Amino acid sequence: MKPILMGAVGALVLGGGGFYAVYSGLILSNEPKPAAHADSADSRPAPVYMPIEQLTLSLATPGASQHLRLSAHIEVADNRLAEAEQFRPRFLSVINTYLRAIEPRDLEDPTILIRLRAQLLRRLQMVAGEDLINDFLITEFILN
């Protein structure tokens, strides 16, 4: 008798839950569901990027690789691209100076991109201010 009673109670609970889910539109609804974070994503402004044209550097020590080619983008805060453009010569100088100081054998390390991004981001933020530069993105990194 006990298993039949437990089965009947379980069927009622599951049936009631299923009815509620369909009736309230949680499942089998034709209406689109709103995104969970739609408001927060729409309120944030789209990121603005300042491209850094392709840089080609000859490496100091002859080895397997003789040249480094790098392209990047600097993520600028709050649509302040015009303000960031004023720092472009300094940005290029900082990037060139830092890349020239790296040992060519260090460029062969698989984790070099992570370190390069972090180091260059920090240096660019020192030049222009942390509130102006959000990120440094490497879009091309070729050793040949």
C-alpha positions as CSV (number, residue, x, y, z in Angstrom):
1,M,0.0,0.0,0.0
2,K,2.9,2.4,0.8
3,P,4.5,2.2,-2.6
4,I,1.2,2.9,-4.4
5,L,0.6,5.9,-2.2
6,M,4.1,7.2,-2.8
7,G,3.7,6.7,-6.5
8,A,0.4,8.6,-6.5
9,V,1.9,11.5,-4.5
10,G,4.9,11.6,-6.8
11,A,2.7,11.6,-9.9
12,L,0.6,14.5,-8.5
13,V,3.7,16.5,-7.7
14,L,5.3,15.9,-11.1
15,G,2.0,16.5,-12.9
16,G,1.4,19.8,-11.0
17,G,4.9,20.9,-11.7
18,G,4.6,20.1,-15.4
19,F,1.3,21.9,-15.6
20,Y,2.7,25.0,-14.0
21,A,5.8,25.0,-16.3
22,V,3.7,24.8,-19.4
23,Y,1.0,27.2,-18.2
24,S,3.5,29.9,-17.0
25,G,5.5,29.6,-20.3
26,L,8.7,28.2,-18.8
27,I,8.6,25.5,-21.4
28,L,6.9,25.0,-24.7
29,S,6.3,28.7,-25.1
30,N,6.3,30.5,-28.4
31,E,7.4,33.8,-26.9
32,P,11.1,34.5,-26.9
33,K,12.7,34.6,-23.5
34,P,14.7,37.7,-22.5
35,A,18.4,37.3,-22.1
36,A,19.6,37.2,-18.5
37,H,22.2,40.0,-18.9
38,A,20.7,41.9,-21.8
39,D,20.5,45.2,-19.8
40,S,24.1,45.1,-18.6
41,A,25.5,44.2,-22.0
42,D,23.5,47.0,-23.7
43,S,24.5,49.6,-21.1
44,R,28.2,49.1,-21.7
45,P,29.7,51.0,-24.6
46,A,31.3,49.0,-27.4
47,P,35.1,48.9,-27.1
48,V,37.1,51.2,-29.3
49,Y,40.5,50.0,-30.7
50,M,43.4,52.0,-32.0
51,P,45.3,49.8,-34.5
52,I,49.1,49.6,-34.3
53,E,50.3,49.1,-37.9
54,Q,52.6,46.2,-38.6
55,L,56.1,46.6,-37.0
56,T,59.0,44.7,-38.4
57,L,62.2,44.5,-36.3
58,S,65.4,42.8,-37.0
59,L,66.6,40.8,-34.1
60,A,69.9,41.7,-32.5
61,T,71.5,38.2,-32.3
62,P,71.6,36.1,-35.4
63,G,69.8,32.8,-34.8
64,A,67.1,30.7,-36.3
65,S,64.8,33.8,-36.5
66,Q,66.1,37.0,-37.9
67,H,63.0,39.2,-37.9
68,L,59.9,39.8,-35.7
69,R,56.7,41.1,-37.3
70,L,54.0,42.4,-34.9
71,S,50.6,43.9,-35.3
72,A,48.4,44.9,-32.4
73,H,45.4,46.9,-31.2
74,I,45.2,49.1,-28.2
75,E,41.8,49.1,-26.5
76,V,40.9,52.7,-25.6
77,A,38.6,53.5,-22.7
78,D,35.3,55.4,-23.0
79,N,35.5,56.3,-26.7
80,R,38.6,58.5,-26.1
81,L,40.3,57.5,-29.3
82,A,41.2,61.1,-30.3
83,E,43.0,61.5,-27.0
84,A,44.8,58.2,-27.4
85,E,45.9,59.1,-30.9
86,Q,47.9,62.0,-29.5
87,F,50.1,59.3,-27.8
88,R,50.6,57.2,-30.9
89,P,54.3,58.2,-31.4
90,R,55.1,57.5,-27.7
91,F,53.2,54.1,-28.0
92,L,55.3,53.1,-31.0
93,S,58.5,54.2,-29.2
94,V,57.6,52.2,-26.1
95,I,56.7,49.1,-28.2
96,N,59.8,49.3,-30.3
97,T,62.1,49.9,-27.3
98,Y,60.7,47.0,-25.3
99,L,60.8,44.6,-28.3
100,R,64.4,45.5,-29.0
101,A,65.4,44.8,-25.4
102,I,64.0,41.2,-25.5
103,E,66.5,38.4,-26.1
104,P,65.7,36.6,-29.3
105,R,65.9,33.2,-27.5
106,D,63.1,34.4,-25.2
107,L,60.9,35.0,-28.2
108,E,60.9,31.2,-28.9
109,D,59.1,30.6,-25.5
110,P,55.5,29.5,-26.0
111,T,54.3,31.8,-23.1
112,I,56.0,34.9,-24.6
113,L,52.7,36.4,-25.9
114,I,51.2,36.5,-22.5
115,R,54.2,38.2,-21.0
116,L,54.5,40.6,-24.0
117,R,50.9,41.6,-23.6
118,A,51.2,42.2,-19.9
119,Q,54.5,44.1,-20.1
120,L,53.4,46.3,-23.1
121,L,50.0,47.0,-21.5
122,R,51.7,48.2,-18.3
123,R,54.2,50.4,-20.2
124,L,51.4,51.9,-22.4
125,Q,49.4,52.7,-19.3
126,M,52.4,54.4,-17.8
127,V,52.7,56.6,-20.8
128,A,49.0,57.5,-21.3
129,G,47.4,56.7,-17.9
130,E,45.6,53.6,-16.7
131,D,42.3,55.3,-17.2
132,L,42.9,55.7,-21.0
133,I,44.2,52.3,-21.9
134,N,42.2,49.2,-21.1
135,D,44.1,46.4,-23.0
136,F,46.7,45.6,-25.5
137,L,45.8,42.9,-28.1
138,I,48.4,41.2,-30.3
139,T,46.9,40.4,-33.6
140,E,50.0,39.2,-35.5
141,F,53.2,37.8,-34.1
142,I,55.6,36.2,-36.6
143,L,59.2,35.2,-36.2
144,N,61.1,34.5,-39.5
